[in-house]
Amino acid sequence: MARVVKHEACAPIKVDPASWPKDDQGRPKVLSLCACGISAKHPFCDGSHKKCATEQPGVTYHYDPATGEPRPLPGAQAGDCCKG
């Protein structure tokens, strides 16, 4: 399974631990970073990865930015982006 992700950032995303939310005891809460590439709160996880559960092995997907719905890309196969 693969998905096409468009990034428009031109600089690193900095996460300052001093600004992390704290729990009741004042300890920093666990922050989850997006690994699927479709989170609307990138670089943080927003649960969008749950949509990836129905992806089929060997198929490359595009997620519509307006609806969040996936569609298979015809002719594209998982791993095409990584071939040299």
C-alpha positions in Angstrom: 0.0 0.0 0.0 1.2 3.4 -0.8 -0.3 6.9 -1.1 0.6 10.0 -2.9 1.3 12.9 -0.5 1.9 16.5 -1.6 4.0 18.6 0.7 4.3 22.4 0.0 6.5 23.3 3.0 10.0 24.7 2.2 11.4 24.4 5.7 11.5 22.0 8.6 8.6 21.7 11.0 9.9 22.5 14.4 8.2 21.0 17.5 9.2 22.9 20.6 8.8 20.7 23.7 8.2 23.7 25.8 4.9 24.3 24.0 3.7 20.7 24.4 0.4 20.2 26.3 0.7 19.0 29.8 -1.2 16.4 31.9 -2.7 17.0 35.4 0.7 16.5 37.0 2.4 19.0 34.7 4.2 16.3 32.6 4.3 16.7 28.8 1.6 14.6 27.1 2.5 12.1 24.4 2.3 13.6 21.0 1.7 11.3 17.9 3.3 12.3 14.7 1.7 11.5 11.3 3.3 8.7 9.4 0.5 8.1 6.8 0.8 11.5 5.2 -2.9 12.4 5.2 -3.4 14.1 8.5 -5.0 17.5 8.3 -2.9 18.5 11.3 0.4 17.5 9.9 3.0 16.9 11.4 0.6 15.7 14.1 -1.7 12.7 13.9 -5.4 13.4 13.7 -6.6 9.8 13.3 -6.8 10.0 9.5 -4.7 6.9 9.2 -7.9 4.9 10.0 -8.9 5.6 6.4 -5.9 3.6 5.2 -7.3 0.4 6.7 -9.0 -0.6 3.5 -6.0 0.0 1.2 -5.0 -3.0 -0.8 -1.3 -4.2 -1.1 0.4 -3.2 -4.3 -2.0 -0.3 -5.0 -1.1 3.4 -4.9 -3.8 5.7 -3.6 -4.6 9.4 -3.8 -6.6 11.0 -1.0 -8.9 13.8 -2.2 -7.9 16.9 -0.1 -11.5 18.2 -0.1 -13.3 15.0 0.9 -10.5 12.9 2.4 -11.7 9.9 0.3 -9.1 7.6 -1.3 -9.1 6.5 -4.9 -6.6 4.1 -6.5 -4.3 5.6 -9.1 -4.6 3.7 -12.4 -1.3 2.3 -13.5 0.6 3.2 -10.4 2.0 0.5 -8.1 3.2 0.7 -4.6 6.9 1.4 -4.5 7.1 3.3 -7.8 8.2 6.4 -6.0 11.2 4.7 -4.5 12.7 3.1 -7.6 15.9 4.7 -8.8 
